[in-house]
Amino acid sequence: MIGIQPIDQYARDISDEKQASVIDGSSKGTEKRYHSLHQDYPDPDAIRKLAASIKDHTLHHLGEYLAKAEESLTSRGVNVHYASTDEDARQTILAILRQHGVTQLTKSKSMAAEEIHLNPFLIENGVECLESDLGEFIIQLDGDEPSHIVKPIIHKNRRDIAKTFVREGVAEDYNDDPETITRRARVFLREKYMAAQAGITGANFVCADTGRLALITNEGNSRFGMAPVQVHIALVGIEKVIPQEKDLAVFLNLLGRSATGQQLTVYTEFINGPRSVNQPDGPEHMHVVFMDNGRTDVLASNCREILRCIRCGACQNVCPVYRQASGHAYRSTYGGPVGAVLSPILFGSRFPELADLPKASSLCGACNEVCPVDIPIPDLLLRLRDKAKKESVPSAGAIPMSPFATLATSPSLWRTAMTMSKAMNHLPIQVAPIKPLQDWLGQRTLPDSKGGDFRKWMKTHQAAAARGRKAP
């Protein structure tokens, strides 16, 4: 049925100010990535392909590397847990907090935690859970959702943030100077760090051979969150394991440049486990929760390459659809091209309304070109579209192609249509034969039809050639 896709609707309704923030933030990220990579490497594509091969190897032997990572972590005094579903992960973390008597904690930025809606769950169960990443902190104050994997408040501007700070009591007076906003958040959060009993983080990478966790941030909030607490919990998707610590040389060089255009992020931390007797501070207890939550389903699908993703957000920055609609239009934790592939597989059985996401793409291929692990996102989107067609999954905005197929395979009908096509240039939308078609055309500006002249040219050319003289 012809209709308006949810993302089309969201892009139409988004405010000019919000859209400007998204376009500005994403385009700058793309420019910085390009300059950083091409300035430092003569052949960035070779490094992308190396990273892709490491990831593919890991995914092919994931069970083996998870077991090795567990062994390495355990040898460092880390408690390892496995969670099959989002509910398992939430309950496991809550049980750990109750075991240690934790009622107050700070949390570093984690897409895995966003994926399972950890914050509201812990708050409902009596645990004060405060986001310490500045962007996520603002999202939490507003009761909002992240709009970008790396820059969660890409859809907000400094005026929005200054108003939030006054409304929520973080600041006494309005001031939208970025430095002032940051300083006020710092003062507020420092007290929370010192009062916390536990810290929750994600992990960008887990090295199977050594058991070290790599945490990549630009604010140092994960470091502050772990220093004064007794308990550290890391929630990690099972795909974050890499074979060896030396592989970090490849991924760290790609991640910073792809995410923010930096050669290296400001804080690159290697977590060895709970603090040793020689360390003055740090958590005495450390837990790593490896979460599946649909990842084995992705691994078994023909879209397994999406699990290479290192959450840099480069595909979001470059995507023309994302820029127009923002991450919220995807109605899932993961927006943009990566979300258009990942969300329907991870969450599709629980949220079938996400089936339209693979169609939220122009298939221009820019997402594949910028991906640091060379994920063929356009190919994966086509595979999901084909799957939806074979399973007869309804999708808003889908145009029935059978009438076009009949038209395109009948020469006489095609010639008639081409002859009449120019007349459509002069007909208003309102005369479209069915209302859904009117709605669809009302959302799109189609180019003028210029068909019908090629056959005339060819006929003249063939006649002239038959007479032995040059066609006009």
N, C-alpha and C positions, 0 to 999 in steps of 0.2 A: 504493500500500500504506500502511495506517495504521501509524505508528510514531512514535518520538520523534526530533524534529529534534536535530541536534548542539548547537544553542544551548540548547534545552530541557534537554538532559542536562548541559551545562556549568553552567547556572543552578542546576540541582538540586544539583550537586556542589560548587559554590563555597563556600568557608568563610564563616561569618557575619562574621568580621573583615574579610575582603577585600571582601565585598559592602558592608559598612558604609562602608568607605573610598571605594568607587566612588560610592555613593549620596550621601554627604556632599560629596565633591569636585565631582560633577557638578551637584547641586542648587544649591550655592552659586554656581557659575559662571552658571547660568541666571538666578538672582535678580540678580546684579550686572550682567549684560548688560541686563536689562530696565530697571533703574533708570538705568543710564548712558545708554542710548539715548533713553529717554523724558524724561529730565531735560534733555538738551541739544538735542533736536530735536522740534519740534511734530508732524512727520510723518515718522518714520523709514522708513516704507514707501516714500515717494517716493525716498529716497536708495538704498534697496535696489534699486528698479526701475531707477534710473539706473546703478548698478553692474552690474546684469544686462545692460543694453543695451550698455554699453561692452564687457563680456566677450563678448557674442554677436557684436558687430561684429568684435572681434578674431579670434574663432574662424572667422568667415566669411571673413576675409582673412588667415588665419594664415601662409600661405606668404609673402605680401607683407611682413608685419611681422617675420617671422623674418629675411628677407633684409635688411630695413632695420636690424634690431638687429645683425646680423652686421657690416654696413658701419659702423655707429656704434661698435661695440666695437673693431673692427679699427683705426679711426682713433684710438682711445685707446691703442693698443699692446697690446690684448688678443688672445690666440690663441683662435680659435673652432673648436670641434670639434662633429661631429654623431654621435650614437650611435643606431642603429636599435633595438637590443635591449639587454637587461640585460647580456648578455655583452660586447657592443660597448662599453658604458659602462665596465664594469669593466676591460677590456683597455686602453681609451683612457687611463683614469686611471693604471693601472699603467705604461703606456708613458711618460707624462709624468713620473711620479716617477722612473723609471729614467733618463730623459733628463737629469734634474737631479741624479741621485745621491742621492735622498732615501731614507732608511731609517727615519726617525722623524717622525711628524707628529701634530698634534692636529686634531680634527674638531668643527665646530659642528653643532648639531642640524639634520638634514635628512631629511625623509620620503622624498625621492627616493633617498637613500643607503640608507635602511632597505629600501626597495622592492627594491633590487638586491642586498641583503645584502653591502654593500661592505666592512664591517669584517672579517668572517671571511676574505673573499677576500684582502684586503691582508695580513692577518696570516699566512695560509698561504703567501704569496709573499714573506715576509721583511721586511715593512714594519710597524713598530710603530705602531699606529693607536689613539689614545686619545680617547674621547669627552670633550668639555669642558663640555657642558651638564650641570648637576648631575643632573637626572633620568636622562639618557641614560648618564651616568657610572655611576650606581648600577645601571642596567639591564645595562651591560656587565660590571660586577663580579659580578653575580648570574648571568650567562649567560642573562638573561631576554629578553623581547620587550616593546616599548612597548605600553601598553594604551590610549593616548589620543593624538590627534594633537598636542595642545599640552602636555598633562600626562602624560608617558610613565609616571610612577610613581603615577598616581592610585589604583592598586590596592594600594599599599603604605602602611604607616604609619611613624611615626618609630622605633618599636621595631624593625621589620624593617631599617630603614636602619642603625641603630646597631649591630645584630648583624653586618651585612655589613661595616661599616667595621672592626670588630675582627677578623673572620675573614680579611679581605683585607689587613690590615696598614696600612690608612689611619689607624687610631687604635689606641693601645695599650690603652685601657680603654673600657668601655661607658659611653656618655652619650647619651641620646635627646633632649636639649634641642635644638630646631631651630637655634638660633643657633650652638651648639657644633658641630653636624653641618656646617653651612655653612662655618664657619671652618676646620674640619679639611679639608674638601674643597678650600677655597681654597688652603691651604698646600701640599697635595699637588699640585694642578694648576699652581700658579705655576712650580714647578721644571720640569714637563713642557713648559710653554709656551716657556721659555727654551732648552730642549734641542732643541725641534722644528726641523726644516728646512723644513717645509711646513705649510700649513693648508688644510683642505677645508671648504667651506661649501655651503649651498644658496643659494637666492635667493627671496625672497617675490615680487618683481616685477623684470622687466627692461624698462626704458623704451626702446622702439624708436627714438625720435627722438634721444635723447642717448647711449644705450649705458650709462647708469648702472644699477647693481644696487641694489635696496633690500633691506636685511637687517634683520629685526625680531626683537629679543630682549629679554629682561628681565634678563639676567645680565651682558651685556657680554663674554661668552666669545668671540664671534666677533672682537671687536676685539682682545682679548688674543692670540687665535690667529693673527691676521694681522700684528700689529706686529713681532715679532722674526724672522719667517721670510723666506726668499728666494722662495718659490713659493706662490701662492694658486690653488687650483682650486675653481671653483664648478660644482656639478652641478645642472642646472636642467631641469625638465620643460618641454617646448615650449609648454605652455599658460600659462606664467608671464609671457609677453610681454604688455605693454600698449602701446597706441599712443603715448601722449605722457606726458611727465613730469608734466604738470598733472593727469592722471588719478589720480595718487597721492593728491591731496587727498580724493578720494572713498574710495578703498580703505583708506587709513591710518586714517581716522576710523571706518570700519566694522570693520576688523580688530581693533584693540585692544579696542573695546567688546564685540564679539561673542566674542572669545577669553577675555578675563579681566576684562571690565567696566571696563577702564582707558580714559581718554580717549585716551591714547597710550601705547604701550609704553615702557619705561624707555630703551631704546637703539634708535633708528631711524637706521641707518647708510646712507649713500649711497656706493657704491664706484665711483670714477671710472676705475679701471684700475690698472696697476702704479704704484709710487711715482714721482713726478717728481724731477728733480734738486734741487728746492727742499725736498723733504720729508726729515726726518732719519731716518725709519724706514719700514718697510712692505715688502711683497714687490717684488722687481725683475721678477718674471715672473708674469703672470696668465693663466690659461686658463679659458674657459667651455665646458662640455660640455653642449650641448643634447640632451636625451634624449627619444626617442619611446617606446619600450617599450610599444607597444600603444595609444598615444594617438590615432594616426591611425585605428585601428579604432574607437575610441570616437567620434571625430569623424564617421565615416561611418555610425554607428548612429543609431537613433532615440532614443538617450539622451545625445546630445552635450551637453546642458545641464549634465551633471555636471562637465564640464571648466571650468565657471565657478568651481568651488570654489577658495577662497583659504586652505583649511586652517586654519580658526578653531576647529573642534571644537564649535561651538554646537549642531549637530544631535546630537552624541553626548551632550552635557550634558543635553539635554531629553528624550532618547528613553527611554521606560519599559523597552524591551527591553534597551538597552545598560546601563541602571542595574542591572538585575537580573543580567545575565550578565557584564558587563565586556567590554573590547575583545578579550581573548584568545579569547573564544568565537567570534569571527568568523574565526579561523584565517588571518588575512591581515594585511598591513601596515596596511590601512585598515579600522578597525572602525566600528561604529555605522551609522546610515542612509547616510552617504556611502559607506562600504565595502560595504554591501549592494548598492549600485548599481555602484560602480566596480570592485570586485574581480572579480566574475564576468566582466566584459567585458575588463579588463586581463589577468587571469591565467587565465580560464576554459578556454582551449584547453590550457593546461599543467596546470591543476588543476581538472578537471571536478567534483570533490567540493564546490567552492564554489557549485554551482548552487542549493543550498538557501538561500543568503543572501537573495535577494529575498523569501523567505517569513518572514524574521526581522523582521517588522514588524507592528504593530497597525494601520497605515495611519491613525493618529490625526491626522496632518497637522502635528504640532507642529514637526517638523524643517523643513518648508517655512516655517512662520511665523517661525522664528528665523534662517533662512539669510540672511546679509548680501548675497548675490547672487541671492536669490529663486529658488533651484533647486527645481523642482516634484518633490521626491524621491518622494512617494507615487505620482505619475503614472508616474515612471520605474520604480518597483518593479512597478507593474501591467503596464507594457510588457514587462518582463523575465519576469514570470510568464506572460504571454500567449505570449511567445517560447518559453519552456520547454515550455508545453503543446503548441504547434504542432509543436515538434521532438521531442515525446515524451521529454523529459529526465526521468529518474527523480529523485524528491526524497523523502528521508526525511521522514516526518511528514505527507505529503500525504494528504488524505482523498479517496477516490474520490467524485466528485460525481454520477456517472451514476445511482446508485440514488436519490439525493435528487431529481434531475431527473425521474425516472419518477414518484416519489411526488408531487412538487409539481405535475405536469401532469395528474394523474388525480384529479378531484374525489372519486370514491368512495373511492379509496385514502387520500386526504388526510383525509377525514372519519373514516375508520376509525382512522388513525394518531392524530388529535387526540383521539378518544374513549379510546384506549388509553394516551395519553402520560402521564396522571397516575399510572398504575400504575408507571411507571418511577421515580417518586420514592421508592418503597418497596422497589425491588429493589437488592440489593448489586451492586457492580462485578463480583464474581466470576461472576455469571450471564450476563455479556455473552456473546453467541453465539460470538465468536472471540477468541482470545488477544490479537492485536494491538489489538483494540478495548478489551480489558481494560487493556492497557498504556497506551493513549492516555487513557482515562478516569481511570486511576490518577494521571496527571500534571495533571489539571484538575479544578477544582471547578465543576460546572455548576449553574446556577440551577434551582430547582424548576420543573417544567412547569406552566403555568397555562392551557394552551390548551383549546379545546373549548367555551368558554362564549359566544363571540361569535355562533356560528351559532344557539345556543339563544335568545340575546337578540334577534337579528334576526328569527327566526321569530315570536317573541311580539310584537315590535313591528309586523311586517307584518300579523299577524292582527288586532291591536287597531286598526290604521289602517284595515283593511278594514271593521271594525265601526263605524268613525266615532268611537271614543273613544281617550283618551290611554293609551299603553302604560305599564305600571308601570316 
